[in-house]
């Protein structure tokens, strides 16, 4: 809701910039999508490594 209100204010103050932002936002989102996917994959790998490294300690603590 806040983004929409900010966009409405921008539309009132400078409508060409607001329309350019409206058109360019999906393009920028598509360009940044691979970086998000890589970030999710790297986060998963780090979680897996953390689980593997801490597994012996968790097994010893359970005994």
N, C-alpha and C positions, 0 to 999 in steps of 0.2 A: 504494500500500500504506500509506503514511504517513497519507493522508487517511482511509482506512478505520479504521486503528488509533485515530486521533484521534476519529473518530465513535463508535467503540466505547467509548472512555473517556467521551465526552460522554453516550452512552446509559446508561452505568453511573451517572454522577453526576447527570444531570438528563434523564430520558427524555422529558418533554414537549418540551423544547427540541430534542433530537436528532430526534424525529419531525417537528417543525415544519421543521427544516432539511432533512430528507429530502423533505418535501412541497414546500417552497418553492424548492429548488434548481433544478428544471426550469423553473419559472415565471420565475425571475430569469434563467436562461440564455436563455430565449426572448425576454425583454425586452431583453437586451443584444446579441442576435444582429445587429440592424441596425447597431449601432455598430461591430461587428467588420467587417461587410461594407464600411461606409464607410471604415474604417481601411485595409482591404486595397486599396480603390479609390484612396484618396489616396496610399498608398505606391506604387502602380503609376504614378500620374501623376507623382510626384516622380522615380521611376526613369526614366520616359520623358523628362522635362525634362532630367535629368542627362545622359542619353545624347545628346540633341539638342545640348545646349550643349557637351559635350566631344567631339563628333564631329569638328569641324575639327582640333582638336589631335591626336586619334588618327590622323587621315588624314595630317597633316604629319609625325608621328613615324614613320609606316610608310614614308615615302618615303626 
